[in-house]
Protein backbone atom coordinates (compact mmCIF):
# COMPACT_ATOMS: atom_id res chain seq x y z
CA UNK A 1 0.00 0.00 0.00
CA UNK A 2 1.17 3.52 -0.72
CA UNK A 3 0.31 6.94 0.49
CA UNK A 4 -0.04 9.52 -2.26
CA UNK A 5 1.41 13.01 -2.13
CA UNK A 6 -1.99 14.60 -1.58
CA UNK A 7 -1.64 16.99 -4.51
CA UNK A 8 -4.68 15.56 -6.27
CA UNK A 9 -6.82 18.14 -4.48
CA UNK A 10 -5.58 20.69 -7.00
CA UNK A 11 -7.16 18.82 -9.86
CA UNK A 12 -10.28 20.98 -9.70
CA UNK A 13 -13.93 19.96 -9.71
CA UNK A 14 -15.02 17.33 -12.18
CA UNK A 15 -16.60 18.44 -15.41
CA UNK A 16 -19.78 16.39 -15.20
CA UNK A 17 -20.37 13.63 -17.67
CA UNK A 18 -22.12 10.35 -16.93
CA UNK A 19 -20.95 9.06 -20.30
CA UNK A 20 -17.28 9.56 -19.36
CA UNK A 21 -17.83 7.65 -16.13
CA UNK A 22 -18.92 4.61 -18.13
CA UNK A 23 -15.70 4.68 -20.17
CA UNK A 24 -12.77 4.07 -17.83
CA UNK A 25 -10.26 5.15 -20.48
CA UNK A 26 -11.89 8.61 -20.60
CA UNK A 27 -12.46 9.03 -16.87
CA UNK A 28 -9.60 11.52 -16.60
CA UNK A 29 -11.48 13.98 -18.80
CA UNK A 30 -13.90 14.60 -15.94
CA UNK A 31 -11.22 16.80 -14.31
CA UNK A 32 -10.74 20.35 -15.55
CA UNK A 33 -7.02 20.55 -14.79
CA UNK A 34 -6.38 17.37 -16.75
CA UNK A 35 -8.39 18.64 -19.72
CA UNK A 36 -6.52 21.96 -19.68
CA UNK A 37 -3.12 20.23 -19.61
CA UNK A 38 -4.18 17.74 -22.29
CA UNK A 39 -5.36 20.51 -24.61
CA UNK A 40 -2.17 22.50 -24.01
CA UNK A 41 -0.08 19.44 -24.82
CA UNK A 42 -2.13 18.84 -27.98
CA UNK A 43 -1.44 22.37 -29.22
CA UNK A 44 2.24 22.06 -28.30
CA UNK A 45 2.57 18.71 -30.06
CA UNK A 46 0.94 20.07 -33.22
CA UNK A 47 3.50 22.89 -33.22
CA UNK A 48 6.34 20.42 -32.70
CA UNK A 49 5.13 18.22 -35.56
CA UNK A 50 4.89 21.24 -37.86
CA UNK A 51 8.39 22.31 -36.85
CA UNK A 52 9.79 18.83 -37.52
CA UNK A 53 8.23 18.72 -40.99
CA UNK A 54 9.36 22.27 -41.81
CA UNK A 55 12.93 21.56 -40.70
CA UNK A 56 13.05 18.44 -42.87
CA UNK A 57 11.74 20.30 -45.90
CA UNK A 58 14.22 23.13 -45.37
CA UNK A 59 17.23 20.83 -45.07
CA UNK A 60 16.16 18.83 -48.12
CA UNK A 61 15.73 21.97 -50.24
CA UNK A 62 18.96 23.55 -48.95
CA UNK A 63 21.19 20.52 -49.50
CA UNK A 64 19.31 18.36 -51.95
CA UNK A 65 20.46 15.30 -50.01
CA UNK A 66 18.22 12.93 -48.10
CA UNK A 67 21.19 11.93 -45.94
CA UNK A 68 21.45 15.47 -44.56
CA UNK A 69 17.76 15.47 -43.70
CA UNK A 70 18.14 12.15 -41.91
CA UNK A 71 21.17 13.40 -40.01
CA UNK A 72 19.28 16.45 -38.71
CA UNK A 73 16.36 14.23 -37.68
CA UNK A 74 18.77 11.93 -35.86
CA UNK A 75 20.28 14.90 -34.05
CA UNK A 76 16.80 15.86 -32.81
CA UNK A 77 16.08 12.43 -31.34
CA UNK A 78 19.58 11.56 -30.14
CA UNK A 79 19.19 13.31 -26.73
CA UNK A 80 16.47 10.82 -25.78
CA UNK A 81 19.13 8.12 -25.48
CA UNK A 82 21.17 10.04 -22.92
CA UNK A 83 18.89 12.52 -21.19
CA UNK A 84 15.83 10.40 -20.38
CA UNK A 85 17.09 9.32 -16.92
CA UNK A 86 18.12 12.89 -16.16
CA UNK A 87 14.66 14.13 -17.13
CA UNK A 88 13.07 11.67 -14.73
CA UNK A 89 15.35 12.74 -11.89
CA UNK A 90 14.63 16.43 -12.48
CA UNK A 91 10.88 15.75 -12.59
CA UNK A 92 11.11 14.20 -9.11
CA UNK A 93 13.38 16.90 -7.72
CA UNK A 94 11.48 20.09 -8.65
CA UNK A 95 7.88 21.24 -8.56
CA UNK A 96 6.49 19.68 -11.71
CA UNK A 97 4.16 22.53 -12.62
CA UNK A 98 6.92 25.13 -12.52
CA UNK A 99 9.38 22.80 -14.18
CA UNK A 100 6.90 22.12 -16.98
CA UNK A 101 6.26 25.85 -17.43
CA UNK A 102 9.99 26.60 -17.70
CA UNK A 103 10.68 23.82 -20.19
CA UNK A 104 7.66 24.69 -22.32
CA UNK A 105 8.74 28.33 -22.40
CA UNK A 106 12.21 27.25 -23.51
CA UNK A 107 10.63 25.20 -26.30
CA UNK A 108 8.71 28.27 -27.45
CA UNK A 109 11.91 30.35 -27.48
CA UNK A 110 13.73 27.80 -29.67
CA UNK A 111 10.77 27.51 -32.06
CA UNK A 112 10.51 31.31 -32.28
CA UNK A 113 14.21 31.56 -33.02
CA UNK A 114 13.90 29.09 -35.91
CA UNK A 115 10.93 31.03 -37.30
CA UNK A 116 12.73 34.37 -36.97
CA UNK A 117 15.87 33.16 -38.73
CA UNK A 118 13.78 31.65 -41.50
CA UNK A 119 11.81 34.90 -41.93
CA UNK A 120 15.02 36.94 -42.13
CA UNK A 121 16.58 34.49 -44.58
CA UNK A 122 19.47 33.70 -42.26
CA UNK A 123 18.60 30.12 -41.46
CA UNK A 124 21.39 27.70 -42.31
CA UNK A 125 21.72 23.94 -42.08
CA UNK A 126 24.23 24.06 -39.18
CA UNK A 127 21.99 26.45 -37.24
CA UNK A 128 18.97 24.23 -37.91
CA UNK A 129 20.90 21.18 -36.71
CA UNK A 130 21.92 22.98 -33.51
CA UNK A 131 18.40 24.23 -32.79
CA UNK A 132 16.98 20.79 -33.58
CA UNK A 133 19.39 19.33 -31.03
CA UNK A 134 18.16 21.84 -28.43
CA UNK A 135 14.57 20.95 -29.26
CA UNK A 136 15.35 17.27 -28.75
CA UNK A 137 16.98 17.99 -25.39
CA UNK A 138 14.00 20.02 -24.19
CA UNK A 139 11.49 17.41 -25.36
CA UNK A 140 13.36 14.65 -23.57
CA UNK A 141 13.72 16.61 -20.32
CA UNK A 142 10.06 17.68 -20.40
CA UNK A 143 8.34 14.37 -21.08
CA UNK A 144 8.83 12.64 -17.66
CA UNK A 145 7.45 15.66 -15.79
CA UNK A 146 4.50 15.87 -18.14
CA UNK A 147 3.50 12.23 -17.73
CA UNK A 148 3.96 12.38 -13.93
CA UNK A 149 1.86 15.54 -13.71
CA UNK A 150 -0.95 13.94 -15.67
CA UNK A 151 -1.17 11.21 -13.04
CA UNK A 152 -1.25 13.78 -10.24
CA UNK A 153 -4.19 15.62 -11.75
CA UNK A 154 -6.45 12.55 -11.65
CA UNK A 155 -7.31 11.34 -8.13
CA UNK A 156 -7.11 7.63 -7.53
CA UNK A 157 -10.32 5.62 -7.23
CA UNK A 158 -11.33 4.90 -3.62
CA UNK A 159 -10.29 1.55 -2.20
CA UNK A 160 -13.00 -1.12 -2.43
CA UNK A 161 -14.80 -1.89 0.80
CA UNK A 162 -13.29 -5.38 0.85
CA UNK A 163 -9.81 -3.86 1.29
CA UNK A 164 -10.61 -1.43 4.11
CA UNK A 165 -9.91 -3.93 6.86
CA UNK A 166 -6.45 -4.55 5.43
CA UNK A 167 -5.83 -0.82 5.06
CA UNK A 168 -6.77 -0.23 8.71
CA UNK A 169 -4.46 -2.98 9.97
CA UNK A 170 -1.55 -1.72 7.83
CA UNK A 171 -2.12 1.82 9.05
CA UNK A 172 -2.03 0.66 12.66
CA UNK A 173 1.19 -1.26 11.97
CA UNK A 174 2.77 1.87 10.46
CA UNK A 175 1.32 4.16 13.16
CA UNK A 176 -0.45 6.27 10.54
CA UNK A 177 -3.99 7.35 9.87
CA UNK A 178 -5.97 4.91 7.65
CA UNK A 179 -6.78 7.77 5.27
CA UNK A 180 -3.03 8.12 4.54
CA UNK A 181 -3.06 4.79 2.67
CA UNK A 182 -4.83 5.41 -0.61
CA UNK A 183 -3.40 2.89 -3.09
CA UNK A 184 -3.03 -0.88 -3.14
CA UNK A 185 -1.06 -3.07 -5.54
CA UNK A 186 -1.77 -6.81 -5.68
CA UNK A 187 0.90 -9.02 -7.29
CA UNK A 188 1.20 -12.77 -7.68
CA UNK A 189 4.64 -14.39 -7.57
CA UNK A 190 5.39 -18.07 -8.24
CA UNK A 191 7.03 -20.06 -5.42
CA UNK A 192 10.68 -19.15 -5.00
CA UNK A 193 10.49 -15.99 -7.08
CA UNK A 194 12.66 -13.11 -5.97
CA UNK A 195 11.20 -9.65 -5.50
CA UNK A 196 13.57 -6.86 -6.48
CA UNK A 197 14.25 -3.67 -4.61
CA UNK A 198 11.50 -1.05 -4.88
CA UNK A 199 12.86 1.65 -7.17
CA UNK A 200 10.32 4.12 -5.85
CA UNK A 201 11.22 3.43 -2.20
CA UNK A 202 13.21 6.70 -1.84
CA UNK A 203 10.13 8.64 -2.98
CA UNK A 204 7.69 6.98 -0.57
CA UNK A 205 10.25 6.41 2.21
CA UNK A 206 8.56 4.39 4.98
CA UNK A 207 5.08 4.64 3.47
CA UNK A 208 5.16 1.23 1.75
CA UNK A 209 3.99 -1.92 3.51
CA UNK A 210 4.10 -5.43 2.05
CA UNK A 211 1.56 -8.08 3.02
CA UNK A 212 1.83 -11.81 2.26
CA UNK A 213 -1.75 -13.03 1.75
CA UNK A 214 -1.67 -16.59 0.41
CA UNK A 215 1.68 -18.24 1.18
CA UNK A 216 4.71 -17.92 3.45
CA UNK A 217 7.25 -15.41 2.25
CA UNK A 218 10.91 -14.83 3.11
CA UNK A 219 11.79 -11.14 3.16
CA UNK A 220 15.42 -10.10 2.80
CA UNK A 221 16.31 -6.58 3.94
CA UNK A 222 19.54 -4.90 2.85
CA UNK A 223 21.11 -1.92 4.54
CA UNK A 224 24.37 -0.08 4.03
CA UNK A 225 25.77 2.09 6.83
CA UNK A 226 29.22 3.62 6.65
CA UNK A 227 30.13 1.49 3.66
CA UNK A 228 29.25 -1.71 5.53
CA UNK A 229 26.43 -3.75 4.00
CA UNK A 230 24.24 -5.95 6.16
CA UNK A 231 21.44 -8.36 5.19
CA UNK A 232 18.63 -9.57 7.43
CA UNK A 233 16.01 -12.22 6.60
CA UNK A 234 12.50 -12.53 8.05
CA UNK A 235 9.94 -15.28 7.47
CA UNK A 236 6.40 -13.98 6.97
CA UNK A 237 3.44 -16.25 7.55
CA UNK A 238 0.35 -15.86 5.35
CA UNK A 239 -1.69 -12.74 6.14
CA UNK A 240 1.21 -11.13 8.01
CA UNK A 241 3.02 -7.90 7.22
C-alpha positions in Angstrom: 0.0 0.0 0.0 1.2 3.5 -0.7 0.3 6.9 0.5 0.0 9.5 -2.3 1.4 13.0 -2.1 -2.0 14.6 -1.6 -1.6 17.0 -4.5 -4.7 15.6 -6.3 -6.8 18.1 -4.5 -5.6 20.7 -7.0 -7.2 18.8 -9.9 -10.3 21.0 -9.7 -13.9 20.0 -9.7 -15.0 17.3 -12.2 -16.6 18.4 -15.4 -19.8 16.4 -15.2 -20.4 13.6 -17.7 -22.1 10.4 -16.9 -21.0 9.1 -20.3 -17.3 9.6 -19.4 -17.8 7.6 -16.1 -18.9 4.6 -18.1 -15.7 4.7 -20.2 -12.8 4.1 -17.8 -10.3 5.1 -20.5 -11.9 8.6 -20.6 -12.5 9.0 -16.9 -9.6 11.5 -16.6 -11.5 14.0 -18.8 -13.9 14.6 -15.9 -11.2 16.8 -14.3 -10.7 20.4 -15.6 -7.0 20.6 -14.8 -6.4 17.4 -16.8 -8.4 18.6 -19.7 -6.5 22.0 -19.7 -3.1 20.2 -19.6 -4.2 17.7 -22.3 -5.4 20.5 -24.6 -2.2 22.5 -24.0 -0.1 19.4 -24.8 -2.1 18.8 -28.0 -1.4 22.4 -29.2 2.2 22.1 -28.3 2.6 18.7 -30.1 0.9 20.1 -33.2 3.5 22.9 -33.2 6.3 20.4 -32.7 5.1 18.2 -35.6 4.9 21.2 -37.9 8.4 22.3 -36.8 9.8 18.8 -37.5 8.2 18.7 -41.0 9.4 22.3 -41.8 12.9 21.6 -40.7 13.0 18.4 -42.9 11.7 20.3 -45.9 14.2 23.1 -45.4 17.2 20.8 -45.1 16.2 18.8 -48.1 15.7 22.0 -50.2 19.0 23.6 -49.0 21.2 20.5 -49.5 19.3 18.4 -52.0 20.5 15.3 -50.0 18.2 12.9 -48.1 21.2 11.9 -45.9 21.5 15.5 -44.6 17.8 15.5 -43.7 18.1 12.2 -41.9 21.2 13.4 -40.0 19.3 16.4 -38.7 16.4 14.2 -37.7 18.8 11.9 -35.9 20.3 14.9 -34.0 16.8 15.9 -32.8 16.1 12.4 -31.3 19.6 11.6 -30.1 19.2 13.3 -26.7 16.5 10.8 -25.8 19.1 8.1 -25.5 21.2 10.0 -22.9 18.9 12.5 -21.2 15.8 10.4 -20.4 17.1 9.3 -16.9 18.1 12.9 -16.2 14.7 14.1 -17.1 13.1 11.7 -14.7 15.4 12.7 -11.9 14.6 16.4 -12.5 10.9 15.8 -12.6 11.1 14.2 -9.1 13.4 16.9 -7.7 11.5 20.1 -8.6 7.9 21.2 -8.6 6.5 19.7 -11.7 4.2 22.5 -12.6 6.9 25.1 -12.5 9.4 22.8 -14.2 6.9 22.1 -17.0 6.3 25.9 -17.4 10.0 26.6 -17.7 10.7 23.8 -20.2 7.7 24.7 -22.3 8.7 28.3 -22.4 12.2 27.3 -23.5 10.6 25.2 -26.3 8.7 28.3 -27.4 11.9 30.3 -27.5 13.7 27.8 -29.7 10.8 27.5 -32.1 10.5 31.3 -32.3 14.2 31.6 -33.0 13.9 29.1 -35.9 10.9 31.0 -37.3 12.7 34.4 -37.0 15.9 33.2 -38.7 13.8 31.6 -41.5 11.8 34.9 -41.9 15.0 36.9 -42.1 16.6 34.5 -44.6 19.5 33.7 -42.3 18.6 30.1 -41.5 21.4 27.7 -42.3 21.7 23.9 -42.1 24.2 24.1 -39.2 22.0 26.4 -37.2 19.0 24.2 -37.9 20.9 21.2 -36.7 21.9 23.0 -33.5 18.4 24.2 -32.8 17.0 20.8 -33.6 19.4 19.3 -31.0 18.2 21.8 -28.4 14.6 21.0 -29.3 15.4 17.3 -28.7 17.0 18.0 -25.4 14.0 20.0 -24.2 11.5 17.4 -25.4 13.4 14.6 -23.6 13.7 16.6 -20.3 10.1 17.7 -20.4 8.3 14.4 -21.1 8.8 12.6 -17.7 7.5 15.7 -15.8 4.5 15.9 -18.1 3.5 12.2 -17.7 4.0 12.4 -13.9 1.9 15.5 -13.7 -1.0 13.9 -15.7 -1.2 11.2 -13.0 -1.2 13.8 -10.2 -4.2 15.6 -11.8 -6.5 12.5 -11.7 -7.3 11.3 -8.1 -7.1 7.6 -7.5 -10.3 5.6 -7.2 -11.3 4.9 -3.6 -10.3 1.6 -2.2 -13.0 -1.1 -2.4 -14.8 -1.9 0.8 -13.3 -5.4 0.8 -9.8 -3.9 1.3 -10.6 -1.4 4.1 -9.9 -3.9 6.9 -6.5 -4.5 5.4 -5.8 -0.8 5.1 -6.8 -0.2 8.7 -4.5 -3.0 10.0 -1.5 -1.7 7.8 -2.1 1.8 9.0 -2.0 0.7 12.7 1.2 -1.3 12.0 2.8 1.9 10.5 1.3 4.2 13.2 -0.5 6.3 10.5 -4.0 7.3 9.9 -6.0 4.9 7.7 -6.8 7.8 5.3 -3.0 8.1 4.5 -3.1 4.8 2.7 -4.8 5.4 -0.6 -3.4 2.9 -3.1 -3.0 -0.9 -3.1 -1.1 -3.1 -5.5 -1.8 -6.8 -5.7 0.9 -9.0 -7.3 1.2 -12.8 -7.7 4.6 -14.4 -7.6 5.4 -18.1 -8.2 7.0 -20.1 -5.4 10.7 -19.2 -5.0 10.5 -16.0 -7.1 12.7 -13.1 -6.0 11.2 -9.6 -5.5 13.6 -6.9 -6.5 14.3 -3.7 -4.6 11.5 -1.1 -4.9 12.9 1.6 -7.2 10.3 4.1 -5.8 11.2 3.4 -2.2 13.2 6.7 -1.8 10.1 8.6 -3.0 7.7 7.0 -0.6 10.3 6.4 2.2 8.6 4.4 5.0 5.1 4.6 3.5 5.2 1.2 1.7 4.0 -1.9 3.5 4.1 -5.4 2.1 1.6 -8.1 3.0 1.8 -11.8 2.3 -1.8 -13.0 1.8 -1.7 -16.6 0.4 1.7 -18.2 1.2 4.7 -17.9 3.5 7.3 -15.4 2.3 10.9 -14.8 3.1 11.8 -11.1 3.2 15.4 -10.1 2.8 16.3 -6.6 3.9 19.5 -4.9 2.8 21.1 -1.9 4.5 24.4 -0.1 4.0 25.8 2.1 6.8 29.2 3.6 6.6 30.1 1.5 3.7 29.2 -1.7 5.5 26.4 -3.7 4.0 24.2 -6.0 6.2 21.4 -8.4 5.2 18.6 -9.6 7.4 16.0 -12.2 6.6 12.5 -12.5 8.0 9.9 -15.3 7.5 6.4 -14.0 7.0 3.4 -16.2 7.5 0.4 -15.9 5.4 -1.7 -12.7 6.1 1.2 -11.1 8.0 3.0 -7.9 7.2 
